[in-house]
């Protein structure tokens, strides 16, 4: 694991965007695995800036997102589809049809998950997967569990995740209780993984994930076994290392 220490959120975001820019420059038809949440918003803002300056061209890039809430429509402002349109896709030059997110509107979990695995396979796999880190060590929506769930699956969200994510909703009761998420093997098959972490609130879980035992109780800990992981964490998040 390559740990890059950043000064603060801005610095973390710029460093992450620089690595993504390098990936797309070296391989213009890259498949980027993308994440939602507060952590990557600054990274996306930077990427939009690079695109506007003419330094980055997304016309050959394909994207696959980690996860989507089950039951939210694409027009729901809390869906991850909407989030990605808002924070990145509508502001860069991705080709139409080049972005994929699990279909949260389809109730047939088995079909959604099998289709998503096939989509990723048909794209040739993920070149660079961007990940945030959940407060409980989740990646995508792979919640702490007794075993690692391997493929894309439908997950019951942990109560702590529902509470953490309720900040984006009018009330905690509106947070969906289930989601479709890439599985641990789906994520681990990415050629490169880039994890971004910021804030003192993530200091304990960052330490557990990358310096503790590898266990499905801390899903991100599996990343210790990936051959090409870069973690960019700000000073506050590195506080317990
Ligand atoms: C969310 C997402 C994850 C994200 C994580 C951390 O629930 N499903 O992909 O990485 O939780 O979110 P944040 O970046 O807002 O702390």
Boltz pocket constraint, residues with backbone or C-beta under 6 A from the ligand:
constraints:
  - pocket:
      binder: B
      contacts: [[A, 35], [A, 36], [A, 37], [A, 38], [A, 39], [A, 40], [A, 66], [A, 67], [A, 131], [A, 132], [A, 133], [A, 134], [A, 135], [A, 138], [A, 139], [A, 140], [A, 141], [A, 161], [A, 165]]
      max_distance: 6.0
